Amino acid sequence: MNVLIYLIPIALLLGLLGLVAFIWSIKSGQYDDLDGAAHRILIEEDDDESDTDQ
């Protein structure tokens, strides 16, 4: 039972640390464009090929 005196504050501190890290990642723009990279890989860029043909 004495172990809970140490484990509960440690668990709360780690949970708070994870919440702070998550809020920081949202504010820094980590989740702004989730589909952009997936769509960019499908777009063919013809600009490079047209320069070599001429």
C-alpha positions as CSV (number, residue, x, y, z in Angstrom):
1,M,0.0,0.0,0.0
2,N,2.9,2.3,0.6
3,V,4.0,1.9,-3.0
4,L,0.8,3.7,-4.1
5,I,2.1,6.9,-2.5
6,Y,5.0,6.9,-5.0
7,L,3.2,5.4,-8.0
8,I,0.2,7.7,-8.2
9,P,2.2,11.0,-8.4
10,I,4.6,9.4,-10.9
11,A,1.6,8.3,-13.1
12,L,0.0,11.8,-12.8
13,L,3.3,13.5,-13.8
14,L,3.8,11.2,-16.8
15,G,0.2,11.8,-17.9
16,L,0.7,15.5,-17.6
17,L,4.0,15.3,-19.5
18,G,2.2,13.4,-22.3
19,L,-0.6,16.0,-22.4
20,V,1.9,18.9,-22.6
21,A,3.8,17.1,-25.4
22,F,0.5,16.5,-27.3
23,I,-0.6,20.2,-27.0
24,W,2.8,21.4,-28.1
25,S,2.7,19.2,-31.2
26,I,-0.7,20.6,-32.1
27,K,0.4,24.2,-31.6
28,S,3.5,23.6,-33.7
29,G,1.5,22.4,-36.7
30,Q,2.3,18.7,-36.7
31,Y,-1.2,17.7,-37.6
32,D,-2.1,20.5,-40.1
33,D,-1.9,18.6,-43.4
34,L,-2.3,14.9,-43.0
35,D,-3.4,14.2,-46.6
36,G,-0.9,16.4,-48.4
37,A,2.0,14.0,-48.5
38,A,-0.3,11.2,-49.6
39,H,-1.6,13.2,-52.5
40,R,1.8,14.7,-53.5
41,I,3.2,11.3,-54.2
42,L,0.5,10.6,-56.8
43,I,1.0,13.9,-58.7
44,E,3.3,13.6,-61.7
45,E,5.5,16.5,-62.4
46,D,5.9,17.0,-66.1
47,D,8.1,20.1,-65.9
48,D,11.3,18.1,-65.6
49,E,10.5,15.8,-68.5
50,S,9.5,18.6,-70.8
51,D,12.8,20.4,-70.4
52,T,14.8,17.4,-71.4
53,D,12.7,16.7,-74.6
54,Q,13.3,20.1,-76.1
